[in-house]
Amino acid sequence: MAVFCHLWLASLVVLVLVSQLDFASAAVIVYDLHANDLSGDAAGNEPDPYLKIWCGGSFEQTNYITDNSNPHWTGGFTFSSCNSGDKLKLEVWDKDQSYDDYLGWYSGPVGTGANNHIFFSVGQGTMFLSYDVK
């Protein structure tokens, strides 16, 4: 009888410890952000592109790159409160002195694992990104 009592107590301790773990928490790392052939303004000027990125409830924004139809943003962004199944949204903008121009967007659910590659059309151009779920 004492053996069963000890087993029951040990099981209870394990359950309490496991309940304190957060198995659903993850981090999404968005990287390799680049585009090809982005359109500039109607006057023929090259765009000054930048990105707005949402994942789960978090938001990040890149710097803008001056006069570049084929931008590449170095580094990446870690969204610590984003998980598989949450929505990843990315908007592409052209920085202007008075009014920024909206160029395009992507929105979709976050998958699982590493090396998730996404590309989507932005006008006549293409935007590329990759992400990992850790």
Buried (B, 14 or more C-beta within 10 A) or exposed (E): EEEEEEEEEEEEEEEEEEEEEEEEEBBBBBBBBBBBEBBBEEEEEBBBBBBBBBBBEBEBEBEBBEEBBEBEBEEBBBBBEBBEEBEBEBBBBBBEEEEEBEBBBBEEEBBEEEEBEBBBEBEEBBBBBBBBBE
